[in-house]
Amino acid sequence: MAIKLHKGDLPAGLDFGATVAVDTETLGLVPRRDKLCVVQLSAGDGNAHIVQLDRAGYDCPNLKALMADPKVTKIFHFARFDVATIKHWLSVDTAPVYCTKIASRLTRTYTDKHGLKDLIKELLGVEINKQQQSSDWGAHMLSDAQKQYAAQDVLYLHEVKARLDQMLEREGRAGLARACFDFVAVRAALDLGGWTEEDVFAH
């Protein structure tokens, strides 16, 4: 496994293929308040690219172009948060997306454990370490532990997606999942607009 750190943006010409795993690290869990600090990506080849963003202006045209590229599917775990965060701080509509958390909820109805750690453990038999989940991602220098943590959150998403796709097809819910993925951008817009807790579909 190789972890490559990039300052400010992805290098020009870096090709992730038709599907890229993506995750974000922020200063907290409120997209409009807590700045986006790090975006990590993987092509599913066992390697991770970590972009440490310049929060002074978020000048990252290569990363923005990838997020908006309609020919590249972006795999997230809990896409709702990441898509909202990217929209707010990078001013980019991320599409198309695949969310492993949504796919898990539509297929693994026998459990209430849909976190990435639980998903990877059950589907792939791999234990990941989440100790750096609450750490200072705005630090000038990322620690080796932070880089390892950031990488592991994207390294397994392609494999997890493949397993969940099989389960979605088996249960006849692939179409429903695609509709949910397409709705993520709307859900993120509602969050950014102030309807985080309110169900606009409620009576």
N, C-alpha and C positions, 0 to 999 in steps of 0.2 A: 504494500500500500504506500502510495506517495501522497503527501499533503503539500499543496503549493499555495503559498500566500501571495496575494496580489494587493498592492496598495492603490486604492482609488477606483479601479475598474478592472474588468477582464482584459487580457491582451487581445489585440485585434487578430481575427482569423482563427480563434479557438473554436473548434467544432465539437459540439456535444452530441450530435446525431439528432434523431427524430424525437428523442425523449430524454429530458434532463431532470434529475432530482434536485430540488431546491429547498432550502430552509433559511430562516432569518434569525438574527439575534438582535435584541433591542434592549433599551435601558429599563423596560418594564412591560406591562401587558395592556397599556392603553395606547392604541395606535396614534391618536392625535397629540398625545403628550410625550410619549417616550420615543426618543429618536432611534431610527434604524442605524445600527452600527456595523453589522456584518451580514453578508449573504454568502452561503456556502452552496456549492453545486457539485454534482457528480454525473458522469455519463453512464454510470453503472459498470465501469471497468475496474473498480477497486481503488480508484484514485479520487481525491477530492480537491477542489479549488475553493479557496477561501478569499473572499474580497473584503478587505477592511476599508470601509467607505470613508471618504472625506466629508464629514458632517457639516462643513462650512458652506458647501454648495451642492453636494451630491452630483458632481459632474462625472457621470459614468455612462457615456453613450453606448458602449458595447454591451454592458449589462442590461441597460434599458431596452436596447434593440432585441436582445434575446428574450426578455420577458414578454415583449409584445409580438414576437414572431409567430404568426398563425400556423406555421409548419412544424413548430416544435412544441410538444406537449410537456408541460411543467408538472412534475409529481411533487405534491406536498403532503405532509401529515398535518391536518387541521389547516387546510388552505384558507379558510375564512379569515384567520388572523394575518397570515402572511400576505394575502392578496390585498387586504385593507392597508397593511403597513406599507407595502410597496407603492400602492396607489397614492397614499398620503405623502410619503417622503420623496419618492422618485417621480411622481406624477405620471405613472404608467399603468395602463390597463393590462393586467397579466392574463393571457389566454393563449391557447386552451389549457385547462388545468385538469388534474386528476388528484383526488384527495383520498389518501389511504384510510383516514379516520372515517369518512363518510362510507367508503366501501366496507370497512370493518363493521360499522353499525348496521349496514344493510345485510350483512352475511353472518356475522358472528353474534347472532341474537341469543345464543346460549350463555353469554357472559356480559358483564357490565364493564369489563376491563378493555378499553380501547386506546390506551396510551401506546406510544411508539415502542417503549420498552417491552410491554406485555405482548404486543403484536409480533415483534421480532423474535421474542423468546418462543412463542407458540408456533409460529409459522416456519421459522428458520432454525430454531434450536440454538440461538445465539444470545448471550447475555451482554447487554451494553451498560455502560456506567453513566449515570445521570448526575454525578456530583457537581458538575460545573453549570448546572441549569440556572442557578442563581449566582451569577458572578458579574463583575464589572466589565461589560462588553465595550464600554467607551474608553477603556484604558489605551494609552498610547501604544503600548506593546502587548500583544496577546501572549499569554503563557503557553507552554507546550501542552498543558492540560486543557486549556481552552480550545486550542487548535484540534486536539484529539477529539474532544467532545463535539465540536462543530462538525468535524468530518463524519463521525459515526451516525449523525442524524440524517445524512444523505446517502451513505455508502450502501445501505440495504434496501432503499426504497424501490429500486427496480425489481428486486426479487420479491419483495412484499407485494408489489403491484401484480406481478405474474401469478402469485398464489391467490390473491383476492379476485383477480379476473376469472380464474377457474371456478371459484366459489360463486361469483355473481352469475356466471353462465349456468352453473349447476342448479341454482335456485331460481333462475328465470328473472333476475333483477338487474341485468346489465343495462337495459334501456332506462330503468328508473335511476340507476347510478349516473348514467350520462346526463340525464335531465338535472340531477342534483349538482353535478359538476358545473354545468352550464349556468346554474343559478348562483354559484358562489360569488360572482362579481356583484350581483344584486344584493346578496346578503352582506357583503363587505361594504357596499354603498350605504345600506341601512345602518350598519354599525357606525360608519363615519358620520352619518347624518344625525345620530343621536338616538336611534331605535335599537340599541344594543339588547336591552332586556324585554322590550315590548314586542309581543307577537302581533304583527299587523294583520295576520289572517284570523285572529281570534274574533269571536262573536262580539 
